[in-house]
Amino acid sequence: MRIFEYAVILSEKRDKDGDETEPARIVVEPTTVLARDEAQAQMLAARAIPDELVSDGQIDRLVVVCRPF
């Protein structure tokens, strides 16, 4: 087992002209986990994503960042 840190970011929303209409924000705070590998750590991060973001169709704007600690 290794230690990983992950966070989930909702990227900025842009209009047709490319102007930012909604800034990026962290939706899952940086979290430290024990996992076999980075794939498992990313799976744990995906499970931590709030359901309302997935059901609202914002899943395309979600970015999962994961790094070994």
ZIZI-V347662 format. One record per residue. N is the residue number from 1. RES is the residue in three letters. PSI is psi in whole degrees, 0 to 359 (NA if undefined). Layout:
# ZIZI-V347662
n=N res=RES psi=PSI
n=N res=RES psi=PSI
This chain:
# ZIZI-V347662
n=1 res=MET psi=144
n=2 res=ARG psi=163
n=3 res=ILE psi=132
n=4 res=PHE psi=158
n=5 res=GLU psi=135
n=6 res=TYR psi=161
n=7 res=ALA psi=158
n=8 res=VAL psi=129
n=9 res=ILE psi=136
n=10 res=LEU psi=111
n=11 res=SER psi=165
n=12 res=GLU psi=154
n=13 res=LYS psi=134
n=14 res=ARG psi=149
n=15 res=ASP psi=185
n=16 res=LYS psi=331
n=17 res=ASP psi=356
n=18 res=GLY psi=5
n=19 res=ASP psi=141
n=20 res=GLU psi=125
n=21 res=THR psi=341
n=22 res=GLU psi=125
n=23 res=PRO psi=160
n=24 res=ALA psi=152
n=25 res=ARG psi=155
n=26 res=ILE psi=126
n=27 res=VAL psi=338
n=28 res=VAL psi=114
n=29 res=GLU psi=154
n=30 res=PRO psi=129
n=31 res=THR psi=138
n=32 res=THR psi=132
n=33 res=VAL psi=159
n=34 res=LEU psi=130
n=35 res=ALA psi=158
n=36 res=ARG psi=318
n=37 res=ASP psi=179
n=38 res=GLU psi=327
n=39 res=ALA psi=318
n=40 res=GLN psi=322
n=41 res=ALA psi=320
n=42 res=GLN psi=325
n=43 res=MET psi=318
n=44 res=LEU psi=322
n=45 res=ALA psi=318
n=46 res=ALA psi=323
n=47 res=ARG psi=340
n=48 res=ALA psi=353
n=49 res=ILE psi=130
n=50 res=PRO psi=137
n=51 res=ASP psi=326
n=52 res=GLU psi=332
n=53 res=LEU psi=324
n=54 res=VAL psi=316
n=55 res=SER psi=338
n=56 res=ASP psi=2
n=57 res=GLY psi=20
n=58 res=GLN psi=10
n=59 res=ILE psi=331
n=60 res=ASP psi=340
n=61 res=ARG psi=356
n=62 res=LEU psi=137
n=63 res=VAL psi=123
n=64 res=VAL psi=123
n=65 res=VAL psi=136
n=66 res=CYS psi=139
n=67 res=ARG psi=151
n=68 res=PRO psi=146
n=69 res=PHE psi=NA
